[in-house]
Amino acid sequence: MITNVFAGGQFEVETEAGNTVRAQLCGRMRKFRIRVILGDHVTVALSPYDLTHGMIVFRQK
């Protein structure tokens, strides 16, 4: 769930496990202009190298 919105297309996302991740929209979501707002439930792909960074790949309905 999106908990905070930052400038530059960055979002703070709280995972189901309770961790906080800073994430940005993937290119396909930017291409098709899919908007994400505060409180939306999203799917995040985490970076294998740094578990505090991720990419938002899907907005749940």
Backbone as ProteinMPNN parsed JSONL, in Angstrom:
{"seq_chain_A": "MITNVFAGGQFEVETEAGNTVRAQLCGRMRKFRIRVILGDHVTVALSPYDLTHGMIVFRQK", "coords_chain_A": {"N_chain_A": [[0.845, -1.172, 0.0], [0.521, 2.233, -0.802], [2.129, 4.622, 1.09], [3.311, 7.104, 1.228], [4.084, 9.909, -0.861], [6.606, 11.073, -2.953], [8.576, 13.681, -4.526], [9.438, 13.583, -8.023], [8.449, 11.167, -8.904], [8.702, 9.125, -7.033], [7.765, 6.748, -4.562], [6.649, 5.747, -1.299], [6.269, 2.594, -0.072], [4.446, 0.278, 1.807], [5.022, -3.018, 2.636], [3.426, -6.297, 2.777], [4.688, -7.675, 4.765], [5.372, -5.724, 6.486], [7.552, -4.145, 6.02], [9.202, -1.152, 4.861], [9.471, 0.272, 1.703], [11.123, 2.108, -0.805], [9.927, 3.069, -3.868], [9.583, 3.227, -7.47], [7.651, 4.001, -10.442], [7.242, 1.535, -12.998], [8.423, 1.409, -16.407], [6.411, 0.706, -18.26], [4.056, 1.378, -16.944], [4.366, 4.129, -16.812], [4.394, 4.693, -19.536], [1.762, 4.068, -20.403], [0.419, 5.835, -18.871], [-0.595, 5.246, -16.255], [-1.973, 6.078, -13.285], [-0.963, 6.433, -9.903], [-2.015, 6.758, -6.617], [-2.03, 8.029, -3.241], [-2.619, 5.537, -0.86], [-3.319, 3.495, -2.598], [-3.295, 0.012, -3.444], [-0.575, -1.868, -4.423], [1.588, -3.869, -6.546], [4.889, -4.745, -5.969], [8.092, -5.076, -7.332], [10.954, -6.17, -5.939], [14.357, -5.061, -5.644], [17.057, -7.266, -6.205], [19.48, -6.697, -5.076], [19.31, -4.594, -3.253], [17.129, -4.439, -0.766], [15.546, -2.335, -0.001], [14.713, -0.876, -2.093], [12.558, -0.658, -4.912], [10.324, -1.5, -7.681], [7.293, -0.402, -8.908], [4.979, -2.444, -10.342], [2.34, -3.088, -10.843], [-0.972, -1.914, -10.381], [-3.424, -2.558, -8.107], [-6.921, -3.258, -8.389]], "CA_chain_A": [[0.0, 0.0, 0.0], [1.275, 3.482, -0.889], [1.993, 5.371, 2.338], [3.835, 8.455, 1.07], [4.433, 10.254, -2.233], [7.732, 12.001, -3.017], [8.78, 14.325, -5.82], [10.229, 12.815, -8.981], [7.875, 9.854, -9.189], [9.086, 8.16, -6.014], [6.698, 6.424, -3.62], [6.99, 4.898, -0.163], [5.312, 1.502, -0.093], [4.529, -0.648, 2.937], [4.759, -4.376, 2.168], [2.593, -7.112, 3.669], [5.525, -8.088, 5.886], [5.568, -4.579, 7.368], [8.747, -3.393, 5.635], [8.985, 0.051, 4.07], [10.294, 0.239, 0.499], [10.988, 3.26, -1.704], [9.738, 2.486, -5.193], [9.185, 4.107, -8.568], [6.813, 3.329, -11.424], [7.959, 0.891, -14.093], [8.295, 2.113, -17.674], [5.139, 0.418, -18.919], [3.019, 2.159, -16.263], [4.554, 5.51, -17.251], [4.034, 4.754, -20.954], [0.311, 4.075, -20.538], [-0.068, 6.873, -17.956], [-1.367, 4.68, -15.149], [-1.731, 6.926, -12.124], [-0.963, 5.795, -8.585], [-2.203, 7.789, -5.607], [-1.861, 7.637, -1.846], [-3.592, 4.558, -0.402], [-3.502, 2.417, -3.569], [-2.596, -1.25, -3.229], [0.256, -2.099, -5.598], [2.538, -4.978, -6.549], [6.236, -4.19, -6.064], [9.205, -5.988, -7.609], [12.091, -5.69, -5.16], [15.689, -5.222, -6.203], [17.763, -8.359, -5.521], [20.702, -6.192, -4.455], [18.986, -3.694, -2.151], [15.728, -4.732, -0.467], [14.811, -1.123, 0.345], [14.341, -0.234, -3.35], [11.727, -1.511, -5.742], [9.652, -0.955, -8.843], [5.859, -0.682, -8.907], [4.678, -3.069, -11.617], [0.908, -3.309, -11.017], [-1.876, -1.249, -9.436], [-4.563, -3.438, -7.867], [-8.206, -2.586, -8.524]], "C_chain_A": [[0.892, 1.236, 0.0], [1.048, 4.281, 0.388], [2.474, 6.805, 2.225], [4.209, 8.664, -0.39], [5.529, 11.306, -2.195], [7.812, 12.621, -4.406], [9.613, 13.42, -6.724], [9.705, 11.42, -9.236], [8.276, 8.762, -8.22], [7.927, 7.98, -5.035], [7.272, 5.613, -2.472], [5.878, 3.863, -0.04], [5.533, 0.633, 1.129], [4.135, -2.033, 2.433], [3.88, -5.118, 3.172], [3.37, -7.552, 4.902], [5.791, -6.938, 6.863], [6.796, -3.762, 7.051], [8.349, -2.169, 4.817], [9.981, 0.068, 2.929], [10.061, 1.521, -0.268], [10.968, 2.715, -3.124], [9.366, 3.569, -6.204], [8.35, 3.307, -9.555], [7.676, 2.686, -12.503], [7.649, 1.646, -15.39], [6.963, 1.891, -18.356], [4.004, 1.206, -18.269], [3.142, 3.641, -16.631], [4.107, 5.685, -18.702], [2.522, 4.865, -21.144], [-0.37, 5.013, -19.544], [-1.0, 6.332, -16.884], [-0.993, 5.441, -13.884], [-1.837, 6.119, -10.841], [-1.074, 6.905, -7.559], [-2.052, 7.179, -4.209], [-2.978, 6.671, -1.442], [-3.836, 3.419, -1.369], [-2.724, 1.175, -3.156], [-1.867, -1.6, -4.514], [1.096, -3.358, -5.419], [3.919, -4.391, -6.808], [7.234, -5.303, -6.344], [10.429, -5.421, -6.902], [13.398, -5.941, -5.888], [16.39, -6.365, -5.475], [19.009, -7.89, -4.77], [20.43, -5.321, -3.241], [17.487, -3.829, -1.879], [14.929, -3.52, -0.006], [14.39, -0.36, -0.906], [13.522, -1.204, -4.191], [11.105, -0.763, -6.89], [8.186, -1.374, -8.784], [5.489, -1.212, -10.286], [3.192, -3.255, -11.861], [0.129, -2.55, -9.966], [-3.12, -2.115, -9.315], [-5.863, -2.63, -7.956], [-9.015, -2.685, -7.242]], "O_chain_A": [[1.895, 1.287, 0.712], [-0.093, 4.586, 0.735], [2.092, 7.647, 3.038], [4.603, 7.723, -1.078], [5.408, 12.312, -1.496], [7.185, 12.135, -5.348], [10.394, 12.596, -6.247], [10.44, 10.568, -9.736], [8.197, 7.581, -8.558], [7.206, 8.927, -4.72], [8.251, 4.886, -2.637], [4.701, 4.206, 0.079], [6.669, 0.287, 1.456], [3.054, -2.212, 1.872], [3.625, -4.63, 4.273], [2.785, -7.777, 5.962], [6.363, -7.147, 7.933], [7.071, -2.778, 7.737], [7.303, -2.15, 4.168], [11.182, -0.097, 3.139], [8.924, 1.98, -0.377], [11.875, 1.992, -3.536], [8.908, 4.656, -5.852], [8.34, 2.077, -9.512], [8.716, 3.226, -12.879], [6.706, 2.435, -15.44], [6.434, 2.812, -18.978], [3.089, 1.655, -18.959], [2.131, 4.333, -16.749], [3.513, 6.704, -19.055], [2.054, 5.665, -21.954], [-1.591, 4.985, -19.393], [-2.067, 6.893, -16.636], [0.165, 5.445, -13.469], [-2.688, 5.239, -10.709], [-0.326, 7.882, -7.609], [-1.962, 5.962, -4.049], [-4.154, 6.96, -1.661], [-4.503, 2.451, -1.004], [-1.635, 1.27, -2.591], [-2.476, -1.627, -5.583], [1.291, -3.847, -4.306], [4.103, -3.627, -7.756], [7.228, -6.341, -5.681], [10.888, -4.325, -7.224], [13.533, -6.901, -6.647], [16.329, -6.434, -4.248], [19.53, -8.613, -3.921], [21.223, -5.303, -2.3], [16.668, -3.379, -2.681], [13.756, -3.654, 0.343], [13.771, 0.699, -0.797], [13.761, -2.411, -4.183], [11.316, 0.437, -7.064], [7.876, -2.555, -8.629], [5.663, -0.518, -11.287], [2.801, -3.556, -12.988], [0.51, -2.534, -8.795], [-3.796, -2.376, -10.31], [-5.882, -1.444, -7.628], [-10.132, -2.171, -7.176]]}, "name": "protein", "num_of_chains": 1, "seq": "MITNVFAGGQFEVETEAGNTVRAQLCGRMRKFRIRVILGDHVTVALSPYDLTHGMIVFRQK"}
